[in-house]
Amino acid sequence: MKKLLIYVICLVFILPTIKSQEYNNELDSLQIIKMIEKLRTSYLKAINNDTIKYKIEFFEIFPNTFSLYTQIYDYNKVKTCEEAADNLYNEYHSHSELFCYLRNLINKEDYYKKIIKLGINGYWDADAINDLQHCIYKCINENLPLTIETLKSFTDDEIESFWYFIYDGPLRTEKLPVDIESIRKLDKHIADLAKKALNRAKKNVDENGIYKFRN
């Protein structure tokens, strides 16, 4: 009986931790290099062949968490010239363009689930992250009902984190990329979480309206 009680207690404390780490874990350098090689190869196949098979392959290889996306495409992750060779910063725009285009070809439910995972734990930055943000804005506004329906399978913390990514960045809190009242018409609870995320994002802008960049 004692063993069973200890097991239950462990589950209560450990499972939430595992869940939260799902969107934070970074791969080691060898895994990243392998993934970069696959993305480069898959991208070339996808743009040089008419068959949809290679485009689906690129979508499946494309990162599915914000942390992994930044490891592969973000300039700030490049610390040395040697590391630059193992990073896709120079190719982020062409890759994000293809990824965004694929919203018209990939199963909608799968695509929207992936963009939500990419937004969780996200924050604004220039270049690769900015491109990702704009792609997700486009998807949300093209099909807000599907976005809301897909979000329902995530936790409140994850949903709020997703909306924080959407509203974070220069001028984002002034001219909202996604209207909260439009969200409210579909789901009040998710709209409340979006509003909470917006209020957090506003704290990143100083009294002069200037975005406070991260160090």
Secondary structure, DSSP 8 states (H G I E B T S, - for coil): -HHHHHHHHHHHHHHHHHHHHTTT----HHHHHHHHHHHHHHHHHHHH---HHHHHHHHHHS--SHHHHHHHH-GGG--SHHHHTT--GGGHHHHHHHHHHGGGTS-HHHHHHHHHHHHTT----STHHHHHHHHHHHHHHH-HHHHHHHHTTS-HHHHHHHHHHHH-STTTTTS-SS-HHHHHHH-HHHHHHHHHHHHHHHTTB-TTS-B----
